[in-house]
Amino acid sequence: MDIKSLSDKLKANIGKVIIGKDDVIEKIIIAALCSGHVLLEDIPGTGKTTAAKALAKSVSCDFKRVQFTPDLLPSDVTGLNIYDRRENEFRFRPGAVFTNILLADEINRATPRTQSGLLECMEERQATIDGKIYPLKAPFMVIATQNPIETQGTFPLPEAQLDRFLMRLSMGYPSRENELSVMDEHASKSPIDSLEAVASAEELVEAQKYIGTIRVSEAVKEYILDICTETRNDQSIRLGVSPRGTLALLKASKAQAAVSGRDFVTPDDVKRIAPDVIAHRIIPKTSAVLREGAAAAQRELAVKATESVRVPIE
């Protein structure tokens, strides 16, 4: 299967709406190819919601958006059974997770109880309601957003929940030229309204299966493990990358190779994607956080771990 062609089509299509952010778009596509979830952490108005909508329209997938608030209940996300008087029985009303791409907007504004309602869905691709298991549709992807600056009235995601996200990405401000282009594109109407699908949900599922066939040599596997082990040995890090993070880096490296047009992983694939996969899984010591802020410290430590490990030469 030609993953590079599929990736290029998706990137070009989403790029009609999200201008000048090809690197971020590619990484979101990589996450989708890995059946992974993405945490978009950035200030409001940088295109996080639009990116999720553009991906869903590009692959002709069902899309739902949930605005996370303190009064949101787990049943609003997963679903619940409602008693039907006429039929004298309970009927299941599916929640927002019964879709292909779920946008969890401002996820850190919901209470931990509601946040935890997503854990089973993200990891197991199923929801358990009143003891009954309901499988979710394939493909299934959660794209969550949060504002790292605003802390009042928010509930920080616990480490266990962060570990379920394949990547944490940031859109960032556009360049001056790109922002002028955005102004022109949105002069009359939003370009996302006219965006058409360039692939199907079935093609995405097939591509996800193909990613598993990408070859990884023993030397590259050891390189991946060495990077993750380095985070566990760094004196500036209180808690390093978990084995789940090691597997996540392996999957992401395979997808990175596939979108680059190869059926095997190189150390460069690992090095390129590693900081986005492991940074949010690192818990720095207090001194590093006070010096730079949590996200910046995590990113710097992830890059440091990646750069300090010897690259295998085959």
N, C-alpha and C positions, 0 to 999 in steps of 0.2 A: 504493500500500500504506500502511496506517495504522500507521506505526512507533510513534507516540505511544501508541496503544492497546496495542500489543504490549509496549512498554517499561513502561507503567503496570501491566499484568498481572504481568509478571515482578518488578517492584519490590515490588508488594504481596505477592506470594507469597514472595519471599526475605525480605521484611520480617517475616514470621511467625516466622522463625528468627533473623535478625540484626536485633535491635531497636534503633531509634534511630540507624541509620547509613544513612539514605536517600541521602545525597550520595555515599557510597562505593559503595553498591549501584548507583546510577545510572551511575557511572563504569565499574564493571565491566561493566555491560550495554552501555555505549557501546563499550568495548573489544571485546566479543563481536560487536557489529554491524559493527565495522571489521575483523573477522578478525584482531584484534590480541591480544597477550599481555600479561599483567599481573604485575608484581612487587609482592607484598604484603610490606612491610617493617615489622615490628612485633614487640613482645615476645610471648612465648608466652601463649596463653590468651585472646586478644582476638577470636577467631572467624574467623581466616584460612582454616583448613581447612574449617570449617562453611560459609563463604560459597561456596567452590568447589563443595562437595557440593550446596548448595542451588541453585546456578545449573544444575548438571548435571541435577538432578531436575526443575527447573522447565521445562526445554526438552526433557525426555525424551531426553537424550543419554547415550552410554556414558561412563563415568567410571573413571579409574584413578589410583591414588595411589602414588608412589614416595618412599620415605624415603631421601634422599640421605645417604650416609655415606662415609668415606674409602675403604672397600674396595669401593664400588660400581663396576662396570665399564661402559664405554660400551655393550657388548653387552646388559647388563641393561636398558638404556633403549631401544635401537634394535632389538635382536633379533640372532639368529645362526643359522648353519646347523649342524645336528647330523647326524652320520652315523648312518643307519639300517642296522643289520647285516642285518636280515631282507630289506629291499628293496634292499640294496647300493647305496644312494644317499644324498645329503645332503638333509635336509628343513629347511625354513626355520621357525624358531620366532619368531613376532613378539614384539617387546619392548613395553614399556609405552606407547610413543608411538602405537601403533596403536589409538587411541581417539578420542573427540571432545573431551573435556576432560581434560587431564592435570594433576594436582597434583604439582608438584615440591617436596616438602616439605623445608625447610632446604637449599636448593640450594647454598648456600655451604659446606656440609660435605663435598661431593664434591670430588675432585681436578680440576684444570683439564682433564685428559684426558677425564673423564666429562662435565664441564660442556660442553665443546666438542662432545660427541656430539649435543647438542640444537640446535646452530647451524643445520645444514642443515634439520632438521625444522621449526624455527621460521620460517626465511626462505623455504624452497623448498616446504614442505609435502610433503616426501618424505624417504626414508631410503635411503642407499646401503650395502648390505651385500655384501661380497665382489664388488664391481664391478657388482652388479645394483641397479637403482633400483626402490624400492617406494613408490608414491604413498600418502599418508595419507588417511584418511577426512575428508569435509567434513560439518560444520564441524570445525576443529581449533584448539584453544586451549590454551596453557600458562599455568597460574596457578602461579607460583613464590612460595615464602615464604622469608624469612630473618629472623633475629634481629639487629638492628643493634647491640645492646649486647654480646652475647657474641662474642668474637674468638678465643678459644683453640680450636685445632683446626679453624679455618675457612680457606677459600680465597676471598678477595674476587673477585667477578665482574669480569673484565676489561671495559674500555670497549666492545670489540666485541660482547660478549655483552649488556651492559646496553642497547646501542643497538637490540637486537632486541625489547626490551619496549616496547610502545606507551606504557604508563604505569607509574609507580611510585606506589603508594598506601599509606596507613597507616590502619588501623582505629581506633586510639586507644582510650582507656578510655571506657566508657559513662558517662552521667550517673547520678546516684544513683537517680533514678526509673526509668530504663531498666534499671539493674542489678537493682533490686527486681523488675521485670517479668520479667527473665531467670530469676531465682530461682523465681518462681511457675510460669513455663512449663516449667522443668526439674524441677519438684517430683516428678513421677511418672515421666515418660519424656521423651526428647529429642523436640522438636517436628519435627525433620527426618525422623523415622521415618514420620510421617503426611503428609509433604509430597507433594502430587500435582502432576503436570505441568500447566502452563497453556498450553503451546505445544509444537510439535514441532521436531525438528532440521531438517526440511524448511522450516518457516516461518522459522527463523533464517537458513538459507542464502538464501532469497528476500529476506529483509530486508537481508542483506549485499550482495546484488546491487543492491537499490534505493538503498542509501547512495551508490553511485557516480553516481546520476542527480541528486543534490542540487546545485542551482546555486550557483556561487560567482562573484561579480563580480570584475572586475579590481582594483578598489579594495581588496576584502577579501583577495585573493591577495597584493597588495603589502603589506598590513598584516601578514599572516602572515610574509612574507619579511623585513619590517622588524624584527619581533620576533626572528627567528632571527639576522639580521645584527647586531642590537644585542648579542647574546651573544658574537659574534666580535670586537666592537670594545671591549668593556668591559675596562678595565685590571685589574679584579679577577679576570678569568677567563683561565685559561691556554689552554683549548681550548673553543670554543663549539659550538653545535648544528650537526650535520652536515646535508647535503642530505637524508639519510634522515629526520632529525628534522623537517625542513620538510614533507616529504610526510606524515609521521605526524601533524603538527599539522593539516594540511589535511584528512586523513581523519577525525580526531577531531572537528574543527569541523563537518564534514558530519553526523556521527552526533549531535552535540550539538543541531544544528538540527532533525534528524529527531525526536528524542525530545521536543523542545519543540513539535512539531506544525507545523513549517515545511518547505517544500521549497527553501529558500534559506538561505545562511549570513549571519549578521549579525556585526559586530565584537564584540558582546557574547558570542556563541557562542565566538569565538576566545579572548577575554579570560578567559572562565570556565574553559576546559579547558587553556589553555596551560601554566600552571605544572606540572600533573600530567604533561604530555607531554614537556616540555623539561628539567625540573630534573635528572633523572638522566643527561642527556646532556651536562651542563656539568661541566667540570673546573676547579674554582676554584684560585686561587693559594694557596700554603701559608699565607699570613697569614690568609686568610679561613677556612680549615679549622681552624687552631689557635684562632681566636677563637670559633668557633661549633660546630665539628664538621662533618664532610663533608656529611651529608644536610641539615642546617639551613642551611649556607652555600649549597648548591646551590639549595634552595628559595627562599631570600631573593634570590639573584641572578636566578632565573627570574622571580620576581614583579617585581623591579626592572626587568628588561628589558621585561616586559609593560607596566608602568605608564609607562615613560619614552617609549614610542613613541606618536606622535600617532594618535588614533583617527580613521579616515576618516568624513566626514559626507557621505552621499549625498543 
